[in-house]
Amino acid sequence: MINPTAQAFDEALADTIGYIETEYCDGRNDYTAIQISWRTVTSWLSRDHDGSPEDDRTLADALLAAGAPDWVANAEGWNEPCGWGLIGPRIDYRI
């Protein structure tokens, strides 16, 4: 999967509010997404992310506590060099 985000990842902003809302693209569709920096991941887990579903659940719960949308509870995740994120609902551009 690829992630050409519509917005540049602002690590300082993500650190300040805990997460940023962005977009995720799988090459066919665009999705609402939330991303947090690796620095925030490490802070919230008190260690590096180990790739486990338990770490993903801990981060999703922390996002929900920080005011993230409800879809975060059951979202699929992804990671990239600037952070860890969750993929939300598909964006419908129909007018």
C-alpha positions in Angstrom: 0.0 0.0 0.0 1.1 3.5 -0.7 0.3 6.7 1.2 0.6 9.9 -0.7 -1.0 12.1 1.9 -2.8 15.3 0.8 -1.1 17.1 3.7 2.5 17.1 4.7 3.0 15.4 8.0 3.6 18.0 10.7 5.4 16.2 13.5 5.4 19.2 15.8 1.6 19.6 15.4 1.0 15.9 15.9 3.1 16.0 19.1 1.2 19.0 20.4 -2.4 17.6 19.9 -1.5 13.9 19.9 -2.5 13.2 16.4 -3.3 14.8 13.0 -6.1 14.1 10.6 -4.9 13.3 7.1 -5.7 11.1 4.2 -4.5 7.6 3.1 -4.5 6.4 -0.5 -4.3 2.7 -1.5 -3.8 3.5 -5.1 -7.6 3.3 -5.9 -9.4 5.2 -3.2 -8.7 7.9 -0.6 -9.6 7.4 3.0 -9.8 9.6 6.1 -6.9 8.8 8.3 -5.3 9.7 11.6 -1.5 9.6 12.1 0.8 10.0 15.1 4.5 10.5 15.1 6.9 7.8 16.3 7.9 10.1 19.1 4.3 10.2 20.3 4.0 6.4 19.9 7.1 5.9 22.0 5.8 8.4 24.6 2.3 6.7 24.8 3.7 3.2 25.0 6.8 4.1 27.2 8.8 2.2 24.6 9.1 1.5 20.9 6.1 -0.1 19.1 6.7 -3.8 18.8 4.2 -4.3 15.9 1.8 -6.3 18.1 -2.0 -6.0 18.0 -1.8 -5.2 21.7 0.3 -2.1 20.9 -2.1 -1.1 18.2 -5.0 -1.4 20.6 -3.2 0.7 23.3 -2.6 3.4 20.7 -6.2 3.3 19.4 -7.5 3.6 23.0 -5.2 6.6 23.6 -6.4 8.2 20.4 -10.0 7.8 21.4 -9.2 9.3 24.8 -7.6 12.2 23.0 -10.8 12.9 21.1 -10.3 11.0 17.9 -13.4 9.9 15.9 -15.2 6.7 16.9 -14.1 4.8 13.8 -10.6 4.6 15.3 -11.8 1.7 17.5 -11.9 -0.8 14.7 -9.6 0.8 12.0 -6.8 -0.9 10.1 -3.4 0.5 10.7 -0.3 1.4 8.7 3.1 2.8 9.4 5.7 4.7 7.6 9.0 6.5 8.4 7.2 9.6 9.9 4.7 7.7 12.1 1.9 5.2 12.8 -1.6 5.7 11.6 -5.2 4.3 11.3 -7.2 4.2 8.1 -10.8 5.4 8.4 -13.8 5.7 6.1 -13.4 6.0 2.3 -13.8 9.6 1.1 -16.6 10.1 -1.4 -15.8 12.9 -3.7 -19.2 12.8 -5.6 -20.9 16.1 -5.9 
